[in-house]
Amino acid sequence: MFKKSLMLFLVLLSQQAAATSYSFGFASDAGMKLPGAKLVHDGLVAEGLTELILGGDQLYNTKDSYEDVWGDWTEFNWFAVAHGNHYLTLEQEQKYFGMPSDYYAKNAGKNIRFLILNSESETNINEQAAWYENQLAQAKEQFLFVVLHHPPYTLSKYHTWEEREEFHKIIRPITMKYQSKITSIFTGHDHFAALYRLNDLTWVHSGAALQHKAVGVAKTDVEPGIMLKTEWLYDQTYHFTRLDVNDATGVAKVSFIRAKDLSRSCIVTLAPVYSMDETCESVAMR
């Protein structure tokens, strides 16, 4: 009887743990059928990640359709998708990926919330900003993630934040005002994998699905009162990221994964206390 009771307890315990543990794959700039995107696709499948977050640039060649590029990705649910600067039309992209709007919120369970912004927008920035600030001000979730395509500060010589100057000038102060509520932000656009800190805010950058460009350490003193620190940087191979969140234990982790062999380049604890794993061999630290 004791053994049966113990087994039942363990089964119930495992079911409860399973119900509070969530895993997501994150990839950006993968909108072309090239070897890197195929490696990322296969790596995500091998990792057993079915909930996928896309960080923009879902279609580079406007002669292709979304089905041409993404039709083989049948293993995944498009959990959250952000617009980038390469697409057919915003309306077509929203329809294909089932996006409710060009910016929106998405929950996983009761304690995990994602805010997806449209940094490509030139027409509804103030509307987005009002919505974004209200979302952050009212947020009660234990974990809060922000997803957008364009980095809020310049990370490399290939792109500058001024490409979306009006958007960032309005959105950045809101992000920094509520940084203590945000578990992490996720971006793409620049084609490499990296980890940054904006003051105390963690910034996960994962744009190395099609290319892995060589870049240097980002500028540190970006504006008065805000320091940008390059924590980890890898530019030698295709990467995607894995986000694991357990709202029962309060732990959230991000793993930067090499697509070619699924080895971990860097594992980062985002919550409850930020820390980098000893695996994080970084170009930035060499």
C-alpha positions in Angstrom: 0.0 0.0 0.0 2.8 2.4 0.9 4.6 1.7 -2.4 1.4 2.3 -4.4 0.7 5.6 -2.5 4.3 6.7 -3.1 4.1 5.9 -6.8 0.8 7.8 -7.1 2.4 10.7 -5.3 5.3 10.7 -7.7 3.1 10.5 -10.7 1.0 13.4 -9.5 4.1 15.4 -8.7 5.6 14.8 -12.2 2.3 15.8 -13.8 2.3 19.0 -11.8 5.9 19.7 -12.8 5.0 19.1 -16.4 2.1 21.5 -16.2 4.3 24.3 -14.9 7.4 23.8 -17.2 7.5 25.4 -20.6 10.0 25.3 -23.4 10.3 27.5 -26.5 12.6 27.7 -29.4 13.7 31.1 -30.6 15.1 31.8 -34.1 15.3 35.0 -36.1 16.2 36.0 -39.7 15.5 32.5 -41.0 13.3 33.5 -44.0 15.1 31.7 -46.8 15.7 28.1 -47.7 19.4 27.9 -47.1 21.6 25.4 -45.3 21.7 27.4 -42.1 18.0 27.5 -41.8 17.8 23.8 -42.5 20.3 23.1 -39.7 18.3 25.3 -37.3 15.1 23.5 -38.3 16.6 20.1 -37.7 18.2 21.2 -34.4 14.9 22.5 -33.1 13.2 19.2 -34.0 16.0 17.2 -32.3 15.6 19.3 -29.2 11.9 18.5 -29.1 10.9 22.1 -29.2 7.4 22.5 -30.7 6.5 26.0 -29.5 8.5 28.4 -31.7 9.1 32.1 -31.4 10.2 33.9 -34.6 12.0 37.2 -34.3 11.4 38.7 -37.7 12.6 38.6 -41.3 10.4 35.6 -42.1 10.7 36.1 -45.9 13.7 37.6 -47.7 12.8 36.9 -51.4 9.5 38.4 -52.3 9.3 36.1 -55.3 8.8 33.3 -52.7 5.6 32.7 -50.7 5.6 32.0 -47.0 4.6 28.5 -47.8 7.6 28.1 -50.0 9.9 28.9 -47.1 8.0 27.6 -44.1 5.9 24.8 -45.5 8.3 22.2 -44.3 8.2 23.4 -40.7 5.2 21.4 -39.9 6.5 20.2 -36.5 6.0 23.6 -34.9 3.3 25.8 -33.5 3.9 29.4 -34.2 3.7 30.5 -30.6 4.7 34.1 -31.2 6.0 35.9 -34.3 7.4 39.4 -34.6 7.6 41.4 -37.8 11.0 42.2 -39.2 12.0 44.3 -42.2 11.8 41.5 -44.8 8.3 40.3 -45.6 5.6 40.4 -48.3 3.0 42.5 -46.6 2.3 42.7 -42.9 -1.2 41.4 -43.5 0.0 38.4 -45.4 2.6 37.6 -42.7 0.0 37.9 -39.9 -2.4 35.6 -41.7 0.2 32.9 -42.5 1.6 32.8 -38.9 -1.8 33.4 -37.2 -0.7 36.6 -35.6 -3.6 38.5 -34.0 -2.1 41.9 -34.9 1.2 43.5 -35.6 1.8 43.8 -31.9 0.2 41.7 -29.2 0.6 39.8 -25.9 0.7 36.0 -25.5 0.6 34.0 -22.3 1.9 30.6 -21.5 0.1 29.4 -18.4 -0.8 32.0 -15.7 2.7 33.3 -14.9 4.5 33.7 -18.2 3.7 36.5 -20.6 5.3 37.6 -23.9 4.9 41.1 -25.4 5.6 41.1 -29.1 6.4 44.5 -30.7 6.5 45.6 -34.3 9.7 47.6 -34.6 9.1 47.8 -38.4 6.2 50.1 -37.8 6.2 53.7 -39.0 2.5 54.4 -38.6 1.4 53.3 -35.1 4.5 53.8 -32.9 2.7 56.0 -30.4 -0.2 53.6 -30.3 2.2 50.8 -29.6 4.0 52.8 -27.0 0.8 53.5 -25.0 -0.2 49.8 -25.2 3.4 48.7 -24.2 3.6 51.0 -21.2 0.2 49.9 -20.0 1.1 46.2 -20.4 4.3 46.7 -18.4 2.6 48.8 -15.7 -0.2 46.3 -15.2 1.9 43.2 -15.5 1.7 40.8 -12.5 3.3 37.7 -14.2 6.3 36.1 -12.7 8.1 36.0 -16.0 7.8 38.7 -18.7 9.6 38.6 -22.0 9.7 41.2 -24.8 10.2 40.2 -28.4 11.1 42.6 -31.2 13.2 42.4 -34.4 15.4 45.5 -34.4 18.0 45.9 -31.5 17.3 49.0 -29.4 21.1 49.9 -29.5 23.7 49.4 -32.2 25.4 46.0 -31.9 27.6 45.8 -35.0 28.8 47.7 -38.1 26.1 46.1 -40.2 23.1 47.8 -38.6 22.5 50.8 -36.4 19.7 51.5 -34.1 19.0 54.7 -36.1 17.5 52.5 -38.8 14.3 52.6 -36.6 15.2 55.8 -34.8 11.7 57.1 -34.1 10.5 53.7 -32.8 13.4 53.2 -30.5 13.4 56.8 -29.1 9.8 56.2 -28.0 10.0 52.5 -26.9 13.5 52.4 -25.3 12.6 54.7 -22.3 9.6 52.6 -21.6 11.6 49.4 -21.6 14.2 50.9 -19.2 11.6 52.4 -17.0 10.1 48.9 -16.3 13.3 46.9 -16.7 12.9 45.4 -13.2 9.7 43.7 -14.5 11.2 42.3 -17.7 12.9 38.9 -17.5 14.6 39.4 -20.8 14.2 41.0 -24.2 14.8 39.0 -27.4 16.0 40.4 -30.7 17.2 39.5 -34.2 18.2 41.6 -37.3 22.0 41.3 -36.8 23.2 37.9 -37.9 25.0 36.4 -34.9 24.3 35.1 -31.5 25.1 37.1 -28.4 24.1 38.0 -24.8 24.0 41.5 -23.5 23.0 43.4 -20.3 21.4 46.9 -20.5 22.1 48.0 -17.0 20.3 45.2 -15.1 18.2 44.1 -18.1 19.1 40.8 -19.9 19.1 41.0 -23.7 19.2 37.8 -25.7 20.2 38.2 -29.3 19.7 35.3 -31.7 20.0 36.2 -35.4 22.4 33.5 -36.6 20.0 31.2 -38.5 21.1 32.1 -42.1 24.5 33.7 -41.5 27.0 34.1 -38.7 28.8 37.4 -39.2 32.0 38.3 -37.4 31.4 41.2 -35.1 33.1 43.0 -32.2 32.1 43.9 -28.7 29.3 46.5 -28.7 29.8 50.1 -27.4 29.4 50.2 -23.7 28.3 53.8 -22.7 25.4 54.1 -25.1 23.7 57.1 -23.4 23.7 58.8 -20.0 22.7 56.4 -17.3 22.6 53.3 -19.6 25.5 50.9 -20.0 25.5 48.2 -22.6 27.7 45.2 -21.7 28.6 42.4 -24.0 28.3 39.3 -21.8 28.8 36.6 -24.4 29.4 36.7 -28.2 29.7 33.9 -30.7 30.1 34.4 -34.4 31.5 31.2 -35.8 28.4 29.0 -36.6 24.7 28.9 -36.9 22.8 29.2 -33.6 19.3 29.1 -32.2 18.2 29.6 -28.6 16.1 27.5 -26.2 14.1 29.1 -23.5 13.0 27.0 -20.5 10.7 28.4 -17.9 9.4 26.7 -14.8 6.9 28.8 -12.9 6.8 26.4 -10.0 10.4 26.7 -9.2 10.8 30.3 -10.5 13.6 29.4 -12.8 14.1 30.6 -16.4 17.0 29.7 -18.5 18.2 30.4 -22.0 20.6 28.1 -23.9 22.5 29.2 -27.0 22.7 26.0 -29.1 25.0 25.3 -32.1 22.7 24.0 -34.8 25.3 21.7 -36.3 25.8 19.5 -33.3 23.3 20.7 -30.6 26.2 21.5 -28.2 25.6 24.4 -25.8 27.7 27.5 -26.4 26.3 29.2 -23.4 23.6 28.6 -20.8 22.2 31.5 -18.9 20.0 31.6 -15.9 17.6 34.6 -16.3 15.7 34.1 -13.1 15.4 34.1 -10.1 19.0 35.4 -10.2 21.0 36.2 -13.4 24.1 34.1 -13.9 26.1 32.7 -16.7 27.1 29.0 -16.8 30.8 28.0 -17.0 30.1 26.7 -20.6 30.0 30.3 -21.9 33.2 30.5 -23.9 32.8 33.9 -25.6 34.4 35.7 -28.5 33.9 38.8 -26.4 36.1 37.4 -23.6 39.1 36.4 -25.7 
